[in-house]
Amino acid sequence: MTPHANWRLPAGASLFWRQWDLEETVVFNRGAGSTHLIDAFSAASLRRIAAGPCSFGILVDYLSDLSGADEEQVGGRLGEVLDSLQQLGLAEPVSPCAFAS
């Protein structure tokens, strides 16, 4: 995991969501033709990334506000989730300077 990177959807990713309960979400990436079952924390992280590229810190703040959990707890779990989302081809890290204008 790259803590100083910004996170975004990979080029060509087009996500469709289906959620039947609060615990799990199915995400279909039309661009890759892949379907994934992810937990609520991962889904919230991915939804924020899909809204626009963001840093690890922004994700921690967002998820802490959303869940009411401590930022340290969220940050610890978030690293694992970002690694998983990257392995699934649902998110990718990019250098912070890639978004500087």
SVG drawing of the C-alpha trace seen along z (x, -y; Angstrom):
<svg xmlns="http://www.w3.org/2000/svg" viewBox="-32 -24 36 36">
<polyline fill="none" stroke="black" stroke-width="0.4" points="0.0,0.0 1.2,-3.5 0.1,-5.8 1.2,-9.0 -0.5,-8.2 -3.9,-9.4 -6.4,-6.7 -8.6,-6.6 -10.6,-4.2 -8.5,-2.5 -8.9,-3.9 -11.9,-2.3 -13.5,-1.2 -17.3,-1.5 -18.9,-0.3 -22.4,1.0 -23.5,1.6 -26.0,4.0 -26.6,4.1 -29.2,6.4 -28.1,5.8 -25.9,3.5 -23.0,6.0 -22.1,6.9 -22.2,5.3 -21.7,6.7 -19.7,4.6 -19.6,5.3 -16.7,3.6 -18.0,3.4 -14.6,2.2 -12.9,5.4 -15.9,7.7 -15.4,8.7 -17.8,9.1 -16.8,8.8 -18.5,9.3 -17.1,6.8 -17.9,5.9 -19.5,2.6 -16.2,0.9 -14.7,1.8 -17.8,0.6 -17.8,-2.8 -14.1,-3.2 -14.6,-2.4 -17.7,-4.7 -15.6,-7.6 -12.8,-6.8 -15.4,-6.5 -16.6,-10.0 -13.2,-11.4 -9.5,-10.8 -8.5,-11.2 -5.7,-10.7 -5.4,-8.2 -6.0,-10.9 -9.2,-12.0 -10.4,-8.5 -9.6,-8.1 -11.5,-11.3 -14.5,-10.3 -14.7,-6.8 -14.3,-7.9 -17.1,-10.5 -19.3,-7.9 -18.8,-5.1 -18.0,-7.1 -14.9,-5.0 -11.6,-6.2 -9.2,-7.5 -6.5,-5.1 -8.7,-2.1 -10.0,-3.2 -6.4,-3.9 -5.3,-0.4 -8.0,1.3 -8.0,-1.0 -4.5,0.0 -5.6,3.7 -8.7,2.6 -6.9,0.5 -4.4,3.3 -7.4,5.7 -9.2,3.2 -6.0,2.7 -5.6,6.5 -9.1,6.7 -8.5,4.0 -11.1,1.7 -8.8,-1.1 -5.2,-2.2 -2.7,-4.4 -1.2,-7.4 1.5,-9.9 0.0,-13.0 1.8,-15.1 -0.3,-13.5 -3.2,-15.6 -1.3,-18.9 -2.2,-21.6"/>
</svg>
